[in-house]
């Protein structure tokens, strides 16, 4: 089971097709952790809109997510929004479960103890990530020591191109960080921790059935007044930070990883005045919230581009509420949670592309969503499962023939030399099923008569031949006895001059096939002469 695999009801770890492309190919220790069957994960890779109307991925998918469950009713969910590469997000998604699901949590722990373990786990992940890039950091420090002091970047690249190139390669290897929003359910209590601007929503329906949506995390970015005050106390010019619109590579004031705004912040001209690392990894943690008190609700974890993409596409000021409503709708339309998060992600991606797809200067980042159902009803609006039972068509053959006074006619098929039937089998009985003549209303018959009369006058400059008995049907009334006679003389019907003998057995040839023939034995010449007379009278009136 991969950290972003799709949950299913069978306990397998088969991911959805679009998420297979986003998975890494190496084996993970988390592959053996069972997925939570009460949750779903939805993802979509970043997209840039081209001038020709096409859309393409700008860079490899950088987010990670998981939804794990253990045998002792402990559940762990997480979304990690990586940037400048997926290294930090991948490391965090691999390491954090090891710090929480290998016996660290026990029954009857106090809320304070659980929060301390969660905080410590995130701290261990932060330290572990920087330990994983120690080799690259040591090489970079060694190369920088070989350069003369106080060299500007341009002069250093001109005189020491090889060293500068190696330093740039190492910077690419160690750069990047990730946000984190993590939910832990243990002892039937919910705890949520976040670092950065990924969000957690707790949604539940009130007594009136209205969806109450609460954002239970705080965005750690430059739009947070408390974060700006913290940066100001470190000696940074907050006004300049707001003018640039970011701190380092993005707006986040807290993250996991990102050496450039932590251990290497002195190399950043905009941050070097700080008295200590301006960006930190300290999480905000809330909980525990008793699961039993969450009525008809669900939990949402999402990366920032989920709500930002919807805000850009719809200009909505309540992205949280809109996303919650979409999730609630999908839960009501499905009998199980599998596919709910992915459907919502697909809708948001579609809305964003529809709004900005023709503006090739715009793009969308990776979007990742985790939904955990907590007693929200499912399937109440789902379409019924249909198991159609088709009637047995044996012996029933719809036909299109002129009406008779009989509803159906039975024809007994016999060969000339085989009175018992074909190949020694009993004769085949065919039921010719025809519409009942009473199904047409008098008003409809009048309309058809007028329409056909008009068509008989104007549809062709050459009238039908008087020497050939023709039974013509139009549109849906074909085969319902509306022929030449009914067009010109309602008093003379086709039955008056063309009668069939339904009791006449069909003759078969030596190959047991119906022999081709044309027979006028049942042709009523007297009725046909009446029809010709009626035609001539009609023409003379015109």
VODREN-795825 format. One line per field, with one value per residue (C-alpha): residue number from 1; x, y, z. Coordinates in steps of 0.2 Angstrom, whole numbers. Last residue first. Layout:
BEGIN
num (NUM|...)
px (X|...)
py (Y|...)
pz (Z|...)
This chain:
BEGIN
num (542|541|540|539|538|537|536|535|534|533|532|531|530|529|528|527|526|525|524|523|522|521|520|519|518|517|516|515|514|513|512|511|510|509|508|507|506|505|504|503|502|501|500|499|498|497|496|495|494|493|492|491|490|489|488|487|486|485|484|483|482|481|480|479|478|477|476|475|474|473|472|471|470|469|468|467|466|465|464|463|462|461|460|459|458|457|456|455|454|453|452|451|450|449|448|447|446|445|444|443|442|441|440|439|438|437|436|435|434|433|432|431|430|429|428|427|426|425|424|423|422|421|420|419|418|417|416|415|414|413|412|411|410|409|408|407|406|405|404|403|402|401|400|399|398|397|396|395|394|393|392|391|390|389|388|387|386|385|384|383|382|381|380|379|378|377|376|375|374|373|372|371|370|369|368|367|366|365|364|363|362|361|360|359|358|357|356|355|354|353|352|351|350|349|348|347|346|345|344|343|342|341|340|339|338|337|336|335|334|333|332|331|330|329|328|327|326|325|324|323|322|321|320|319|318|317|316|315|314|313|312|311|310|309|308|307|306|305|304|303|302|301|300|299|298|297|296|295|294|293|292|291|290|289|288|287|286|285|284|283|282|281|280|279|278|277|276|275|274|273|272|271|270|269|268|267|266|265|264|263|262|261|260|259|258|257|256|255|254|253|252|251|250|249|248|247|246|245|244|243|242|241|240|239|238|237|236|235|234|233|232|231|230|229|228|227|226|225|224|223|222|221|220|219|218|217|216|215|214|213|212|211|210|209|208|207|206|205|204|203|202|201|200|199|198|197|196|195|194|193|192|191|190|189|188|187|186|185|184|183|182|181|180|179|178|177|176|175|174|173|172|171|170|169|168|167|166|165|164|163|162|161|160|159|158|157|156|155|154|153|152|151|150|149|148|147|146|145|144|143|142|141|140|139|138|137|136|135|134|133|132|131|130|129|128|127|126|125|124|123|122|121|120|119|118|117|116|115|114|113|112|111|110|109|108|107|106|105|104|103|102|101|100|99|98|97|96|95|94|93|92|91|90|89|88|87|86|85|84|83|82|81|80|79|78|77|76|75|74|73|72|71|70|69|68|67|66|65|64|63|62|61|60|59|58|57|56|55|54|53|52|51|50|49|48|47|46|45|44|43|42|41|40|39|38|37|36|35|34|33|32|31|30|29|28|27|26|25|24|23|22|21|20|19|18|17|16|15|14|13|12|11|10|9|8|7|6|5|4|3|2|1)
px (-295|-312|-307|-292|-302|-315|-300|-293|-310|-312|-295|-299|-316|-306|-294|-309|-316|-299|-297|-279|-279|-271|-259|-244|-226|-214|-197|-196|-195|-180|-179|-165|-177|-189|-201|-220|-228|-245|-260|-270|-266|-275|-272|-284|-279|-294|-305|-291|-282|-297|-309|-320|-305|-302|-287|-274|-282|-281|-263|-258|-261|-263|-252|-236|-228|-237|-221|-215|-225|-233|-236|-246|-246|-257|-249|-258|-262|-244|-240|-241|-226|-223|-219|-221|-235|-252|-248|-239|-254|-266|-253|-253|-272|-274|-261|-270|-287|-279|-271|-288|-297|-284|-272|-271|-287|-278|-268|-250|-244|-235|-233|-233|-222|-226|-212|-218|-212|-195|-191|-177|-190|-208|-220|-227|-210|-211|-218|-209|-220|-221|-237|-241|-250|-258|-260|-272|-285|-296|-282|-270|-257|-240|-225|-218|-212|-207|-211|-207|-192|-190|-188|-192|-177|-173|-164|-154|-154|-145|-155|-148|-139|-147|-147|-130|-120|-125|-111|-106|-88|-81|-63|-59|-41|-37|-22|-20|-4|-2|-12|-7|-10|0|-9|-26|-38|-38|-42|-60|-63|-46|-51|-68|-61|-48|-61|-72|-58|-53|-71|-73|-56|-62|-78|-70|-72|-83|-97|-115|-112|-124|-125|-106|-104|-116|-107|-90|-96|-104|-88|-78|-91|-90|-71|-70|-81|-76|-79|-71|-76|-60|-48|-56|-58|-39|-35|-45|-36|-20|-18|-16|-31|-37|-56|-65|-83|-100|-117|-114|-97|-99|-95|-78|-73|-61|-44|-38|-29|-11|-1|16|33|43|51|54|64|79|87|92|85|95|100|82|80|98|97|113|110|95|105|100|82|75|87|86|68|63|46|37|32|31|23|21|33|51|59|46|33|23|38|29|23|40|46|33|38|56|64|72|66|52|45|45|35|23|21|16|3|-4|-6|-6|13|9|5|-13|-22|-31|-49|-58|-76|-90|-108|-119|-137|-149|-159|-152|-134|-124|-106|-89|-72|-60|-41|-30|-13|-5|11|13|-3|-8|-25|-31|-47|-53|-60|-45|-34|-39|-24|-25|-10|-8|10|19|34|52|63|82|95|98|96|108|121|119|122|137|144|142|150|165|167|164|177|182|166|154|163|162|144|140|149|165|167|178|188|181|188|177|161|166|168|151|143|150|145|127|126|132|120|105|96|101|91|76|78|78|61|54|59|50|35|35|38|23|12|19|16|-2|-5|2|-9|-25|-22|-17|-30|-25|-7|2|20|18|24|11|16|35|35|19|29|44|37|25|39|52|41|36|54|60|46|54|54|38|29|12|11|-7|-9|-21|-18|-31|-29|-43|-30|-28|-21|-28|-19|-24|-9|-4|11|13|27|19|33|34|24|11|2|-13|-18|-27|-14|-7|-3|-11|0|-6|-1|-5|-22|-25|-40|-39|-53|-58|-68|-59|-43|-28|-18|1|11|16|22|39|41|46|52|41|35|16|9|6|-4|-14|-23|-28|-35|-23|-24|-21|-32|-43|-59|-69|-56|-44|-34|-15|-6|6|7|0)
py (97|89|79|73|66|58|49|43|37|27|19|14|6|-3|-10|-16|-26|-33|-41|-49|-65|-75|-61|-71|-66|-80|-83|-100|-99|-109|-128|-131|-141|-126|-121|-117|-106|-112|-103|-99|-81|-78|-60|-48|-33|-24|-20|-21|-7|5|14|27|37|41|50|48|32|23|28|20|23|5|5|-1|16|26|32|41|38|22|18|3|3|-6|-2|3|20|26|37|56|65|82|75|80|92|84|67|76|87|72|63|78|79|60|60|74|66|50|59|66|50|42|29|14|6|-1|-13|-13|-30|-45|-59|-75|-88|-107|-119|-136|-150|-157|-170|-160|-147|-149|-164|-162|-164|-165|-148|-141|-134|-117|-114|-96|-88|-71|-57|-44|-49|-36|-33|-19|-17|-25|-20|-34|-38|-56|-65|-84|-83|-64|-69|-53|-43|-43|-27|-28|-9|-3|12|29|36|50|41|33|39|47|56|46|52|50|54|64|67|79|83|97|100|117|126|137|154|162|151|160|148|135|148|146|129|123|129|121|105|103|107|93|81|84|82|65|59|63|53|38|25|32|20|20|35|50|56|55|65|78|80|81|95|104|103|111|125|129|129|140|153|169|162|169|153|148|157|153|135|134|142|129|114|123|124|106|97|87|86|77|71|74|66|70|73|71|52|56|65|80|78|90|104|105|119|113|120|118|136|149|164|155|166|185|189|201|188|186|197|194|175|167|170|159|143|134|139|148|140|123|120|106|105|121|137|155|149|162|154|152|162|172|178|192|203|218|209|204|222|228|215|221|207|209|192|202|207|188|184|199|193|175|182|193|178|184|180|161|149|145|140|124|119|126|124|119|117|109|112|98|108|99|103|94|91|97|98|106|104|115|115|133|128|116|107|95|88|76|66|55|38|31|36|46|56|70|77|93|96|108|103|108|111|113|100|93|109|117|103|106|125|122|110|124|137|126|123|141|148|165|170|161|169|186|185|178|192|187|193|179|169|152|136|137|137|120|112|119|112|95|95|101|87|74|80|79|65|73|88|76|67|83|88|71|70|87|80|65|75|86|70|62|78|79|61|64|80|71|58|40|27|15|16|27|24|6|7|18|36|39|26|34|51|44|39|54|66|59|60|78|83|75|80|95|114|112|98|99|85|78|66|53|41|30|20|7|-6|-16|-1|11|22|36|43|59|65|81|84|78|80|97|108|95|99|108|111|126|131|144|132|130|123|109|102|84|78|69|61|51|42|37|25|10|15|8|-6|-4|-16|-4|8|0|7|-1|11|15|32|35|49|39|26|41|43|25|23|14|-5|-7|-21|-21|-27|-11|0|14|23|23|39|32|16|0)
pz (-292|-292|-308|-299|-284|-296|-305|-289|-283|-299|-297|-280|-285|-299|-285|-275|-290|-294|-277|-276|-267|-281|-285|-281|-281|-276|-268|-259|-240|-235|-230|-243|-254|-255|-241|-243|-231|-225|-230|-214|-214|-231|-235|-243|-254|-261|-247|-234|-242|-237|-247|-239|-234|-252|-258|-244|-236|-253|-256|-239|-221|-216|-200|-208|-208|-195|-186|-202|-218|-225|-243|-249|-268|-280|-297|-313|-307|-306|-291|-295|-303|-296|-279|-261|-264|-266|-257|-244|-240|-240|-228|-216|-216|-213|-200|-191|-192|-186|-171|-166|-168|-156|-162|-150|-157|-172|-160|-163|-172|-165|-178|-167|-176|-173|-178|-183|-172|-175|-187|-196|-200|-196|-194|-212|-219|-238|-242|-227|-213|-205|-195|-196|-181|-184|-171|-166|-178|-187|-199|-200|-213|-210|-200|-190|-172|-170|-154|-155|-143|-137|-119|-109|-103|-84|-79|-63|-58|-43|-37|-40|-24|-15|2|-2|13|29|38|54|54|36|33|17|11|-3|-13|-26|-36|-42|-55|-70|-78|-93|-105|-103|-112|-98|-85|-80|-88|-81|-64|-64|-71|-57|-44|-51|-52|-34|-28|-38|-31|-13|-15|-24|-10|3|1|-5|-15|-19|-1|1|-15|-10|7|-2|-13|2|11|-4|-5|13|14|-2|6|-3|-20|-35|-44|-53|-42|-25|-31|-35|-19|-9|-17|-19|0|2|10|25|28|42|41|50|54|73|79|98|97|89|105|101|108|102|94|89|81|74|77|61|60|47|53|60|72|75|58|47|35|29|13|8|9|13|32|30|27|43|41|26|13|22|17|28|37|36|45|39|22|8|-4|-10|4|13|1|-5|-10|-3|12|16|14|26|39|40|50|67|75|84|67|62|77|74|56|62|74|60|48|30|29|32|45|41|57|59|64|50|54|43|49|36|39|44|56|71|64|51|54|46|53|41|41|30|22|25|36|50|56|70|72|86|86|101|100|110|95|80|73|59|51|41|34|24|14|10|-4|-7|-3|-20|-30|-19|-22|-41|-38|-28|-41|-55|-44|-41|-60|-65|-53|-62|-70|-58|-43|-51|-55|-37|-29|-20|-2|3|-9|-14|-7|9|-2|-9|8|14|-1|2|20|16|3|15|29|17|27|44|38|35|52|62|54|56|74|77|69|81|96|93|91|106|116|110|115|132|135|129|142|137|141|127|120|107|104|99|81|74|79|74|60|53|53|43|26|23|30|18|3|7|10|-6|-17|-26|-24|-15|-5|1|14|18|33|40|55|63|79|83|90|73|64|51|38|27|18|7|-3|-14|-26|-43|-56|-65|-77|-81|-97|-103|-121|-128|-140|-129|-115|-98|-84|-73|-56|-53|-46|-30|-20|-5|4|21|32|25|33|24|31|33|24|10|24|23|5|-11|-25|-40|-34|-36|-46|-62|-52|-45|-62|-63|-45|-33|-29|-11|-7|9|-1|2|-6|-1|-15|-13|-8|5|-5|0)
